[in-house]
Amino acid sequence: MSISTYKRSVRYRNTAIAVLVLLLLAACFKVYAWWQKAELYQQAAAQLAAGNAVEAEELFLKAQKIGFVDYKEAETEQALSALQPVTQAKRLFSSLTDQIASAVAVNDAGSLVKAYESYQSAKSQVAKLDEGSQKRFAETAASYNIDARFAEAFGSVKTALIQSVEGAVAKKKFDADTAVGFLLQIPAVYYKDEAAKRKALNPLLQKYDQGRLDALVKSKSLDEMLKEGEGLLKFYKDRGWEAPWVAAKLEKAAQDTLAKLEKNDLGGFLNAAKTVQSHKELFGSGSKLNGYIQSVVNGRMARAEQLIAAKKYAEAEELYKTLGAYRDTSQELQALGQRRLESDPAVLLQKAGIEGALTAATSLKGTNGAQTAAAAVTDKKKVVLVRLFSDQRIEVAEGAVPGDLAAVKSIRPADELSPEGQPVLLLEAASKKRKARYVAFEAHASELKPILDLEADKLESVRPGVVSADNPVPERPEKNGADKNSTDKNGTESTGSQAGAKAVYEYRSGRYVFVKSEENGNNAVTNGNGDVKPDADKKDPKDGTTKDAKEGTKEVKSITANELPKYKNSKVVFQCDIQSVADNRAIVKFDDLYIVLTGKFKFGTGPAVITGTYTSTEDLKQGNKTVKAYVVQVSSLVQDEES
């Protein structure tokens, strides 16, 4: 045998020995595993027999994990299947026991409730299983005394929580919301039932909440208080709890706040009202607060109407503006503005930019398309007429009042004085010689033109363009054989034989001019030359016209002074103002026209009614210039004695 053959044999031998050893080791390991599995099974069976289901299950599971050897596999599987409900229940109850103990230690009702909910959930699931499973679950629960543990735990926690809330009320430190929440979470069964739970907790919760809300009323604004109140209601709502005292307390606090503000601070009341009504969760449409607020607002609106009726417009406007913070009063303010413009002339005049002191300010009805109007005399000796149109356009007309005009008593519309239908203002002022002085102005665009200025006891409109004046100034011929002064029945000074006469004036060429006068005693008519015609008013039997109309007007033509150049060698009557007197001559200036009056009369400066004939012209020296003057031979002069 060679050496190589020997070595090969040894190698084979060693390999065989190694394989044998491995086989022996494997056999030993398998035997050991079989023995271990059998041992675990036996221990599990023993624990099961001893009633230790959880321990038995654990041992059966360990034995089942040794899977490369078989030992009573069917029995193990059967045992585990039977043990599963029990072991699960025991694990649950063991965990619940630990959770209960932990929760009670810190009065943690939340954790306790969670444990209770887990228990109830497990009971619900078991209720769906067979009767045997239900029985084993009940037995397991009883073995852990779980119901008694929960009852004891909830009783302990409930007592501690109630004491915590009571302590907060006593100390007036309302920081026990967590405790309140826990109390509400405790199942009703531990109070007996839901009704018993509410009966037990509501008095305590009401006392706690009212104390807290009282503190809020004192320390917070109305809005802050209501917001916290809403939060409190939500707190209860989220927990399915009704707390009617919260809304009642908030409503009472809001009512008290509103009532206090109503007496002294309407603006504050309205702001508070808006705040209250913004919290719809607290105060719905059926709340008494809404009715109270509305009644106050309606009362103030009615008060504003009373102020308007009493013409206290500024107070009404202020009230409407204040109410505007709560509701829209723009229409009321607009109507008030219009009412004020119509009834308070100063407002319309101010709106038109008329400044300064005003005399005889008067509201007028709108005419010629105007909605309303106002007139007054300003401290600048101007009469103004302001008219407001429906489109809010304002037109202003003004004119100068006579410099010698005494105190203006009144201004009234007298559109009937304008034959053209233009607006006319009639000023009535004081007079030393008669009952009044009447000055009329006719509106032409932005200008008020004077059309009448006379002193009389009375002025009446006969028809458009014709007026009559009782006892006007001047009213008698001067220094031509007339009677001396006398006094009329009214005690007003009158002079001459025509005292008490009624003069008729007619609108011609933009002014009223004297036409004729009527004697009061016998209806006699005095024409422009002062001649008396007793039967002047009698009608002609042929055509019914008066003799004066047919005969008098042929003798004397009533004109305005500026029409004089047209009537040379014609007998005319006209009104004028004599400016200067020298001997038996008087000078009249009418616009740019100069007139020289001649005759055997004692002329005086001032208003006069002249009857005479324009005969010629002459050159008249006026200052540094020479002007053309029309010479009138006067046949009758009617002028006040004091002129």
C-alpha positions as CSV (number, residue, x, y, z in Angstrom):
1,M,0.0,0.0,0.0
2,S,1.4,3.2,-1.0
3,I,1.5,6.3,1.2
4,S,-1.0,8.2,-0.9
5,T,-3.5,5.5,-0.5
6,Y,-3.1,5.5,3.2
7,K,-3.6,9.3,3.4
8,R,-6.8,9.0,1.3
9,S,-8.1,6.3,3.7
10,V,-7.5,8.5,6.7
11,R,-9.3,11.4,5.1
12,Y,-12.3,9.3,4.4
13,R,-12.3,8.0,7.9
14,N,-12.2,11.5,9.4
15,T,-15.0,12.7,7.1
16,A,-17.1,9.8,8.1
17,I,-16.5,10.5,11.8
18,A,-17.4,14.2,11.3
19,V,-20.6,13.2,9.6
20,L,-21.4,10.8,12.3
21,V,-20.8,13.4,14.9
22,L,-23.1,15.9,13.1
23,L,-25.8,13.3,12.9
24,L,-25.5,12.5,16.5
25,L,-25.6,16.2,17.4
26,A,-28.7,16.7,15.2
27,A,-30.3,13.8,16.8
28,C,-29.5,15.0,20.3
29,F,-30.8,18.5,19.5
30,K,-34.0,17.1,18.1
31,V,-34.4,14.9,21.1
32,Y,-33.8,17.9,23.3
33,A,-36.3,20.1,21.4
34,W,-38.9,17.3,21.6
35,W,-38.3,17.0,25.3
36,Q,-38.5,20.8,25.7
37,K,-41.8,21.0,23.7
38,A,-43.2,18.2,25.7
39,E,-42.2,19.9,28.9
40,L,-43.8,23.2,27.9
41,Y,-47.0,21.4,27.0
42,Q,-47.0,19.6,30.3
43,Q,-46.5,22.9,32.1
44,A,-49.2,24.5,30.1
45,A,-51.6,21.7,30.8
46,A,-50.8,22.0,34.5
47,Q,-51.4,25.8,34.5
48,L,-54.7,25.2,32.6
49,A,-55.7,22.7,35.2
50,A,-54.8,25.2,37.9
51,G,-57.1,27.8,36.3
52,N,-54.2,30.0,35.2
53,A,-55.4,30.6,31.7
54,V,-53.1,33.4,30.8
55,E,-50.0,31.5,32.0
56,A,-51.2,28.4,30.3
57,E,-51.7,30.3,27.0
58,E,-48.2,31.7,27.1
59,L,-46.7,28.2,27.7
60,F,-48.9,26.7,24.9
61,L,-47.7,29.4,22.6
62,K,-44.0,28.8,23.4
63,A,-44.5,25.1,22.8
64,Q,-46.2,25.8,19.5
65,K,-43.1,27.9,18.4
66,I,-40.9,24.8,18.4
67,G,-42.2,23.8,15.1
68,F,-39.5,21.4,13.7
69,V,-40.7,18.6,16.1
70,D,-44.2,17.5,16.5
71,Y,-45.7,17.0,19.9
72,K,-49.5,17.0,20.5
73,E,-50.0,19.7,17.9
74,A,-53.7,19.2,17.6
75,E,-54.2,19.4,21.4
76,T,-52.1,22.5,21.6
77,E,-54.1,24.2,18.8
78,Q,-57.4,23.2,20.5
79,A,-56.2,24.5,23.9
80,L,-55.1,27.9,22.4
81,S,-58.5,28.3,20.7
82,A,-60.3,27.6,23.9
83,L,-58.1,29.9,25.9
84,Q,-58.1,33.0,23.6
85,P,-61.4,34.7,24.9
86,V,-60.4,34.2,28.5
87,T,-56.9,35.4,28.1
88,Q,-58.0,38.4,26.2
89,A,-60.5,39.3,28.9
90,K,-57.9,38.8,31.6
91,R,-55.5,41.0,29.8
92,L,-58.2,43.6,29.4
93,F,-59.2,43.5,33.1
94,S,-55.6,43.6,34.2
95,S,-55.0,46.7,32.1
96,L,-58.3,48.3,33.3
97,T,-57.3,47.6,36.9
98,D,-54.0,49.4,36.4
99,Q,-55.7,52.4,34.6
100,I,-58.3,52.7,37.4
101,A,-55.6,52.9,40.0
102,S,-53.6,55.5,38.1
103,A,-56.7,57.7,37.4
104,V,-57.9,57.6,41.0
105,A,-54.4,58.6,42.3
106,V,-54.6,62.0,40.5
107,N,-58.5,62.4,40.2
108,D,-58.1,62.0,36.5
109,A,-61.7,61.5,35.5
110,G,-60.8,61.7,31.8
111,S,-58.5,58.6,32.0
112,L,-61.1,56.9,34.2
113,V,-63.8,57.6,31.6
114,K,-61.6,56.2,28.8
115,A,-61.0,53.0,30.8
116,Y,-64.7,52.7,31.4
117,E,-65.4,53.2,27.7
118,S,-62.9,50.4,26.8
119,Y,-64.7,48.1,29.2
120,Q,-68.1,49.0,27.7
121,S,-66.8,48.4,24.2
122,A,-65.4,45.0,25.1
123,K,-68.8,44.1,26.7
124,S,-70.5,45.0,23.5
125,Q,-68.3,42.8,21.4
126,V,-68.7,39.9,23.8
127,A,-72.4,40.3,23.6
128,K,-72.3,39.2,20.0
129,L,-70.5,35.9,20.8
130,D,-71.9,32.6,22.0
131,E,-73.2,32.0,25.4
132,G,-70.1,30.3,26.6
133,S,-67.9,33.2,25.7
134,Q,-70.2,35.6,27.4
135,K,-70.2,33.5,30.5
136,R,-66.4,33.2,30.6
137,F,-66.1,37.1,30.1
138,A,-68.6,37.7,33.0
139,E,-66.7,35.3,35.2
140,T,-63.4,36.9,34.4
141,A,-64.8,40.4,35.1
142,A,-66.2,39.1,38.4
143,S,-62.8,37.6,39.3
144,Y,-61.2,41.1,38.8
145,N,-64.2,42.7,40.6
146,I,-64.1,45.3,37.8
147,D,-67.6,46.8,38.3
148,A,-67.0,47.5,41.9
149,R,-63.6,49.0,41.1
150,F,-65.2,51.4,38.6
151,A,-68.0,52.3,41.0
152,E,-65.5,53.0,43.8
153,A,-63.2,54.9,41.5
154,F,-65.9,57.2,40.0
155,G,-67.3,57.8,43.5
156,S,-63.9,58.9,44.8
157,V,-63.1,61.1,41.7
158,K,-66.6,62.6,41.8
159,T,-66.3,63.6,45.5
160,A,-62.9,65.2,44.8
161,L,-64.1,67.1,41.8
162,I,-67.2,68.4,43.6
163,Q,-65.0,69.6,46.4
164,S,-62.7,71.3,43.9
165,V,-65.7,73.2,42.3
166,E,-67.1,74.1,45.7
167,G,-63.7,75.5,46.7
168,A,-63.5,77.6,43.6
169,V,-66.9,79.1,44.4
170,A,-66.0,79.8,48.0
171,K,-62.7,81.5,47.0
172,K,-64.2,83.2,44.0
173,K,-61.5,81.8,41.8
174,F,-63.3,80.4,38.8
175,D,-60.5,78.2,37.5
176,A,-62.2,74.8,37.9
177,D,-63.5,74.4,34.3
178,T,-61.5,71.2,34.1
179,A,-63.1,69.8,37.2
180,V,-66.6,70.8,35.8
181,G,-65.8,69.0,32.6
182,F,-64.7,65.9,34.4
183,L,-67.9,65.9,36.5
184,L,-70.0,66.0,33.3
185,Q,-68.0,63.1,31.9
186,I,-68.8,60.8,34.8
187,P,-71.4,58.2,33.5
188,A,-74.9,58.8,34.7
189,V,-75.1,55.3,36.1
190,Y,-72.8,56.4,38.9
191,Y,-75.5,59.0,39.9
192,K,-78.2,56.4,39.5
193,D,-79.5,57.8,36.2
194,E,-79.4,61.0,34.0
195,A,-82.1,62.8,35.9
196,A,-80.3,62.1,39.2
197,K,-77.1,63.3,37.7
198,R,-78.6,66.7,36.6
199,K,-80.3,67.1,39.9
200,A,-77.0,66.5,41.7
201,L,-74.8,68.7,39.5
202,N,-77.0,71.6,38.3
203,P,-77.2,73.5,41.6
204,L,-73.4,73.4,42.0
205,L,-72.8,74.3,38.3
206,Q,-75.3,77.1,38.4
207,K,-73.7,78.6,41.5
208,Y,-70.2,78.3,39.9
209,D,-71.3,79.9,36.6
210,Q,-73.2,82.7,38.2
211,G,-70.2,83.6,40.3
212,R,-68.0,83.5,37.3
213,L,-70.4,85.6,35.2
214,D,-70.8,88.2,38.0
215,A,-67.0,88.6,38.0
216,L,-67.1,89.0,34.2
217,V,-69.8,91.7,34.4
218,K,-67.5,93.7,36.8
219,S,-64.2,93.2,34.9
220,K,-65.0,92.9,31.2
221,S,-66.7,94.9,28.5
222,L,-70.1,93.9,27.4
223,D,-68.7,92.3,24.2
224,E,-66.0,90.4,26.1
225,M,-68.6,89.2,28.7
226,L,-70.9,87.9,25.9
227,K,-68.1,86.2,24.1
228,E,-67.0,84.4,27.2
229,G,-70.7,83.6,27.8
230,E,-71.0,82.1,24.3
231,G,-67.8,80.0,25.0
232,L,-69.4,78.7,28.2
233,L,-72.6,77.7,26.4
234,K,-70.5,75.9,23.8
235,F,-68.6,74.2,26.6
236,Y,-71.9,72.7,27.9
237,K,-73.2,72.0,24.4
238,D,-70.2,70.0,23.4
239,R,-70.8,67.8,26.5
240,G,-74.5,67.4,25.8
241,W,-75.5,69.4,28.9
242,E,-78.2,72.0,29.1
243,A,-77.4,75.0,31.2
244,P,-80.3,77.5,30.9
245,W,-79.0,79.7,33.7
246,V,-76.1,80.8,31.6
247,A,-78.3,82.5,28.9
248,A,-80.6,83.9,31.5
249,K,-77.7,85.4,33.5
250,L,-76.2,86.9,30.3
251,E,-79.6,88.4,29.2
252,K,-80.1,89.9,32.7
253,A,-76.6,91.5,32.6
254,A,-77.1,92.8,29.1
255,Q,-80.5,94.2,30.1
256,D,-79.0,96.0,33.1
257,T,-76.3,97.5,30.9
258,L,-78.7,98.7,28.3
259,A,-81.1,100.2,30.8
260,K,-78.3,102.1,32.5
261,L,-77.1,103.5,29.1
262,E,-80.6,104.4,27.9
263,K,-81.0,107.0,30.7
264,N,-77.8,109.0,30.1
265,D,-76.1,107.8,26.9
266,L,-78.2,107.1,23.8
267,G,-75.1,106.6,21.6
268,G,-73.7,104.1,24.1
269,F,-77.0,102.3,24.3
270,L,-77.2,101.9,20.5
271,N,-73.6,100.6,20.3
272,A,-74.4,98.2,23.1
273,A,-77.6,97.2,21.3
274,K,-75.6,96.3,18.2
275,T,-73.2,94.3,20.3
276,V,-76.0,92.4,21.9
277,Q,-77.7,91.6,18.6
278,S,-74.5,90.5,17.0
279,H,-74.5,87.5,19.5
280,K,-77.2,85.6,17.8
281,E,-76.2,82.4,19.5
282,L,-77.2,84.0,22.8
283,F,-80.1,86.2,21.9
284,G,-82.3,84.9,19.0
285,S,-85.3,86.5,17.5
286,G,-87.4,85.5,20.4
287,S,-85.2,87.2,23.0
288,K,-86.9,89.9,25.1
289,L,-83.8,92.1,24.6
290,N,-84.6,92.5,20.9
291,G,-88.1,93.8,21.7
292,Y,-86.7,96.1,24.4
293,I,-84.1,97.6,22.0
294,Q,-86.6,98.1,19.2
295,S,-89.0,99.8,21.6
296,V,-86.3,102.3,22.7
297,V,-85.3,103.0,19.1
298,N,-88.9,103.5,18.0
299,G,-89.5,105.8,20.9
300,R,-86.5,107.9,19.9
301,M,-87.7,108.0,16.3
302,A,-91.1,109.2,17.5
303,R,-89.3,111.8,19.7
304,A,-87.5,113.1,16.6
305,E,-90.8,113.6,14.9
306,Q,-92.1,115.5,17.9
307,L,-89.0,117.8,17.7
308,I,-89.7,118.4,14.1
309,A,-93.3,119.3,14.8
310,A,-92.0,121.7,17.4
311,K,-89.6,123.1,14.8
312,K,-86.6,122.1,16.9
313,Y,-84.8,120.9,13.9
314,A,-81.2,121.0,15.3
315,E,-82.2,118.7,18.1
316,A,-84.1,116.4,15.7
317,E,-81.1,116.3,13.4
318,E,-78.7,115.4,16.2
319,L,-81.1,112.7,17.3
320,Y,-81.4,111.2,13.8
321,K,-77.6,111.2,13.5
322,T,-77.2,109.4,16.8
323,L,-79.8,106.8,15.8
324,G,-77.9,106.4,12.5
325,A,-75.3,104.4,14.4
326,Y,-77.9,101.7,14.9
327,R,-80.2,102.0,11.8
328,D,-80.2,103.8,8.5
329,T,-81.7,107.3,9.1
330,S,-80.5,108.8,5.8
331,Q,-84.1,109.2,4.5
332,E,-85.3,110.8,7.7
333,L,-82.3,113.2,7.6
334,Q,-83.1,114.1,4.0
335,A,-86.7,114.7,4.7
336,L,-85.7,116.8,7.8
337,G,-83.4,118.8,5.6
338,Q,-86.2,119.5,3.2
339,R,-88.6,120.3,5.9
340,R,-86.1,122.6,7.5
341,L,-85.4,124.4,4.2
342,E,-89.2,124.9,3.8
343,S,-89.9,126.2,7.2
344,D,-86.7,127.8,8.4
345,P,-85.7,130.5,6.0
346,A,-82.3,131.0,7.7
347,V,-81.3,127.5,6.7
348,L,-82.1,128.0,3.0
349,L,-80.5,131.4,3.0
350,Q,-77.4,130.0,4.7
351,K,-77.3,127.1,2.2
352,A,-77.3,129.7,-0.6
353,G,-74.3,131.4,1.0
354,I,-76.2,134.5,2.3
355,E,-74.2,135.7,5.3
356,G,-74.5,138.3,8.0
357,A,-77.5,139.5,10.0
358,L,-80.9,139.0,8.4
359,T,-84.1,141.0,8.9
360,A,-87.6,139.7,8.2
361,A,-86.4,136.3,7.0
362,T,-89.4,134.5,5.6
363,S,-90.1,131.1,4.1
364,L,-92.1,131.2,0.8
365,K,-93.9,128.7,-1.2
366,G,-92.2,127.6,-4.4
367,T,-93.4,129.2,-7.6
368,N,-92.2,129.3,-11.2
369,G,-90.9,125.7,-10.8
370,A,-89.2,126.2,-7.4
371,Q,-89.8,123.7,-4.7
372,T,-89.4,126.2,-1.9
373,A,-88.0,129.7,-1.4
374,A,-86.9,132.2,1.3
375,A,-86.4,135.9,1.4
376,A,-84.8,138.4,3.7
377,V,-83.1,141.8,4.0
378,T,-79.4,141.6,4.8
379,D,-77.3,143.9,6.9
380,K,-75.8,145.1,3.6
381,K,-79.1,146.8,2.7
382,K,-80.0,144.2,0.1
383,V,-83.1,142.2,-0.3
384,V,-82.5,138.6,-1.4
385,L,-84.7,135.9,-2.8
386,V,-83.4,132.3,-2.7
387,R,-85.2,129.6,-4.6
388,L,-84.6,125.9,-4.3
389,F,-85.6,123.5,-7.1
390,S,-86.4,119.8,-7.0
391,D,-83.0,119.0,-8.5
392,Q,-81.4,120.8,-5.5
393,R,-80.4,123.7,-7.8
394,I,-80.4,127.0,-6.0
395,E,-81.1,130.4,-7.6
396,V,-80.4,133.7,-5.9
397,A,-81.7,137.1,-6.8
398,E,-80.9,140.3,-5.0
399,G,-81.6,144.0,-5.1
400,A,-80.7,147.1,-3.2
401,V,-83.3,148.4,-0.8
402,P,-83.8,152.2,-0.4
403,G,-81.3,153.8,1.8
404,D,-83.9,155.5,3.9
405,L,-86.0,152.4,4.4
406,A,-87.0,152.0,8.0
407,A,-87.3,148.7,9.9
408,V,-88.8,146.0,7.6
409,K,-91.8,144.4,9.3
410,S,-92.4,141.6,6.9
411,I,-91.7,140.2,3.4
412,R,-94.4,138.3,1.5
413,P,-94.8,137.0,-2.0
414,A,-96.9,139.2,-4.3
415,D,-96.5,137.6,-7.7
416,E,-99.9,139.2,-8.7
417,L,-98.0,142.5,-8.9
418,S,-96.1,141.2,-12.0
419,P,-98.2,141.2,-15.2
420,E,-95.5,138.9,-16.6
421,G,-95.9,136.4,-13.8
422,Q,-92.4,136.9,-12.4
423,P,-91.8,136.3,-8.7
424,V,-92.4,139.5,-6.7
425,L,-91.4,140.3,-3.1
426,L,-93.4,142.9,-1.2
427,L,-91.6,144.5,1.7
428,E,-93.7,146.2,4.4
429,A,-91.7,148.6,6.5
430,A,-92.3,151.2,9.2
431,S,-93.5,154.7,8.1
432,K,-93.7,157.9,10.1
433,K,-96.4,159.3,7.9
434,R,-98.7,156.3,7.2
435,K,-99.3,152.9,8.6
436,A,-96.7,151.3,6.3
437,R,-94.2,151.8,3.5
438,Y,-94.6,149.3,0.7
439,V,-91.6,148.4,-1.5
440,A,-92.0,145.8,-4.2
441,F,-89.3,144.0,-6.1
442,E,-89.7,141.9,-9.3
443,A,-87.3,139.0,-9.9
444,H,-85.4,139.0,-13.2
445,A,-82.8,136.2,-13.3
446,S,-80.3,137.2,-10.5
447,E,-81.7,140.7,-10.0
448,L,-84.5,142.0,-7.9
449,K,-85.8,145.3,-9.6
450,P,-87.8,147.8,-7.6
451,I,-91.3,148.3,-9.2
452,L,-93.2,150.0,-6.4
453,D,-92.2,152.2,-3.4
454,L,-94.9,154.2,-1.6
455,E,-96.2,154.9,1.9
456,A,-99.9,154.3,2.5
457,D,-102.4,153.0,5.1
458,K,-103.2,150.0,2.9
459,L,-102.1,148.4,-0.4
460,E,-104.4,146.1,-2.4
461,S,-104.1,144.3,-5.7
462,V,-106.9,145.2,-8.1
463,R,-105.9,142.9,-10.9
464,P,-102.5,141.9,-12.3
465,G,-100.6,145.0,-13.0
466,V,-102.9,147.3,-11.0
467,V,-102.9,148.2,-7.3
468,S,-104.8,150.6,-5.1
469,A,-103.4,152.4,-2.1
470,D,-105.4,153.9,0.8
471,N,-104.3,157.4,1.8
472,P,-100.9,157.3,0.0
473,V,-98.1,159.8,0.3
474,P,-98.1,162.2,-1.6
475,E,-101.9,162.6,-1.6
476,R,-102.9,166.2,-2.0
477,P,-102.1,169.3,-4.1
478,E,-99.4,171.4,-2.3
479,K,-99.9,175.1,-1.7
480,N,-102.7,175.5,-4.3
481,G,-105.6,176.4,-2.1
482,A,-106.0,173.1,-0.3
483,D,-107.2,172.7,3.3
484,K,-104.9,172.6,6.3
485,N,-103.9,169.5,8.2
486,S,-106.4,167.1,9.7
487,T,-106.5,163.7,11.3
488,D,-108.2,160.6,9.9
489,K,-110.4,158.3,11.8
490,N,-107.4,156.0,12.5
491,G,-105.5,158.8,14.1
492,T,-103.0,158.8,11.2
493,E,-101.8,162.3,10.1
494,S,-103.5,163.3,6.9
495,T,-103.4,166.6,5.1
496,G,-105.5,168.5,2.6
497,S,-109.0,168.1,1.2
498,Q,-108.1,164.7,-0.2
499,A,-107.3,163.0,3.1
500,G,-108.4,159.4,3.0
501,A,-108.2,159.2,-0.8
502,K,-107.5,155.9,-2.6
503,A,-105.0,156.1,-5.4
504,V,-104.7,153.7,-8.3
505,Y,-101.3,152.7,-9.7
506,E,-100.6,150.8,-12.9
507,Y,-97.6,148.7,-13.9
508,R,-95.9,150.4,-16.9
509,S,-92.5,150.0,-18.3
510,G,-91.2,148.0,-15.4
511,R,-92.6,150.3,-12.6
512,Y,-95.9,151.2,-11.0
513,V,-97.0,154.7,-11.8
514,F,-99.9,156.8,-10.4
515,V,-103.0,156.6,-12.6
516,K,-105.8,158.2,-10.7
517,S,-107.3,158.7,-7.2
518,E,-110.7,158.2,-5.8
519,E,-112.4,160.2,-3.0
520,N,-113.8,158.0,-0.3
521,G,-116.8,160.1,0.5
522,N,-118.6,160.4,-2.9
523,N,-116.7,158.0,-5.2
524,A,-115.3,161.1,-7.0
525,V,-112.3,160.5,-9.2
526,T,-109.4,162.9,-9.2
527,N,-107.3,162.6,-12.3
528,G,-103.8,163.7,-12.8
529,N,-104.4,167.4,-12.7
530,G,-106.3,167.2,-9.4
531,D,-109.7,168.1,-10.9
532,V,-112.6,166.4,-9.2
533,K,-115.2,164.6,-11.3
534,P,-118.1,163.7,-9.0
535,D,-119.7,161.4,-11.6
536,A,-116.6,159.8,-12.8
537,D,-117.6,156.4,-11.7
538,K,-120.9,156.5,-13.5
539,K,-121.1,154.4,-16.5
540,D,-121.9,155.7,-20.0
541,P,-125.4,154.3,-20.9
542,K,-124.2,153.4,-24.4
543,D,-121.2,151.2,-23.6
544,G,-121.1,150.9,-19.9
545,T,-117.6,152.5,-19.6
546,T,-116.9,155.2,-17.0
547,K,-116.7,158.8,-18.0
548,D,-113.2,158.9,-16.6
549,A,-112.2,156.1,-18.9
550,K,-113.7,157.8,-21.9
551,E,-113.0,161.5,-21.2
552,G,-110.4,161.9,-18.4
553,T,-107.9,159.8,-20.2
554,K,-108.2,162.0,-23.3
555,E,-107.1,165.0,-21.3
556,V,-104.2,163.5,-19.3
557,K,-101.9,160.7,-20.3
558,S,-100.4,158.7,-17.4
559,I,-96.8,157.9,-18.2
560,T,-93.5,157.1,-16.6
561,A,-91.0,159.9,-16.4
562,N,-88.6,158.3,-18.9
563,E,-91.5,158.3,-21.5
564,L,-91.8,162.1,-21.3
565,P,-89.8,162.9,-24.6
566,K,-92.6,161.1,-26.6
567,Y,-95.3,163.4,-25.4
568,K,-94.3,167.0,-26.3
569,N,-97.2,169.5,-26.0
570,S,-99.3,166.7,-24.4
571,K,-100.8,166.9,-20.9
572,V,-99.3,164.0,-18.9
573,V,-99.1,162.8,-15.3
574,F,-96.1,161.0,-13.9
575,Q,-94.4,160.1,-10.7
576,C,-90.9,161.3,-9.9
577,D,-88.4,162.3,-7.2
578,I,-87.5,166.0,-7.1
579,Q,-83.8,166.3,-6.4
580,S,-83.2,170.0,-6.2
581,V,-85.3,173.2,-6.0
582,A,-84.5,176.8,-7.0
583,D,-87.2,179.5,-7.0
584,N,-90.1,178.1,-9.0
585,R,-88.0,175.5,-10.8
586,A,-87.4,171.9,-9.7
587,I,-84.9,169.5,-11.2
588,V,-85.8,165.8,-11.7
589,K,-83.4,163.1,-12.7
590,F,-84.9,159.8,-13.9
591,D,-82.2,157.3,-15.0
592,D,-80.3,159.4,-17.6
593,L,-83.2,161.8,-18.2
594,Y,-83.3,165.3,-16.8
595,I,-86.5,167.2,-16.3
596,V,-87.1,170.8,-15.3
597,L,-90.4,171.5,-13.6
598,T,-91.7,175.1,-13.8
599,G,-94.9,176.6,-12.4
600,K,-96.3,178.7,-9.6
601,F,-95.9,176.0,-7.0
602,K,-93.7,175.7,-3.9
603,F,-91.7,172.6,-5.0
604,G,-90.0,170.5,-2.4
605,T,-87.5,167.6,-2.8
606,G,-88.7,164.1,-2.6
607,P,-91.6,162.0,-4.2
608,A,-94.1,163.9,-6.2
609,V,-96.9,163.3,-8.7
610,I,-96.7,165.9,-11.5
611,T,-99.4,166.9,-14.0
612,G,-98.2,169.1,-16.7
613,T,-97.2,169.6,-20.3
614,Y,-93.7,169.1,-21.9
615,T,-93.2,172.3,-23.9
616,S,-89.5,172.5,-24.7
617,T,-85.9,171.5,-24.0
618,E,-83.0,173.5,-22.6
619,D,-79.4,173.1,-21.7
620,L,-78.9,172.4,-18.0
621,K,-75.7,172.8,-16.1
622,Q,-74.9,169.8,-14.0
623,G,-71.5,170.1,-12.3
624,N,-68.9,170.4,-14.9
625,K,-71.1,169.3,-17.8
626,T,-74.1,170.5,-19.6
627,V,-77.0,168.1,-20.2
628,K,-80.2,168.3,-22.2
629,A,-83.3,168.8,-20.0
630,Y,-87.0,168.6,-20.8
631,V,-89.1,171.5,-19.6
632,V,-92.5,170.7,-18.1
633,Q,-95.1,173.4,-17.3
634,V,-96.7,172.0,-14.2
635,S,-100.4,172.4,-13.8
636,S,-100.8,170.2,-10.7
637,L,-98.4,169.1,-8.0
638,V,-99.2,166.4,-5.5
639,Q,-96.5,166.2,-2.9
640,D,-96.3,165.5,0.8
641,E,-96.2,168.7,2.9
642,E,-93.1,167.6,4.8
643,S,-91.1,166.9,1.7
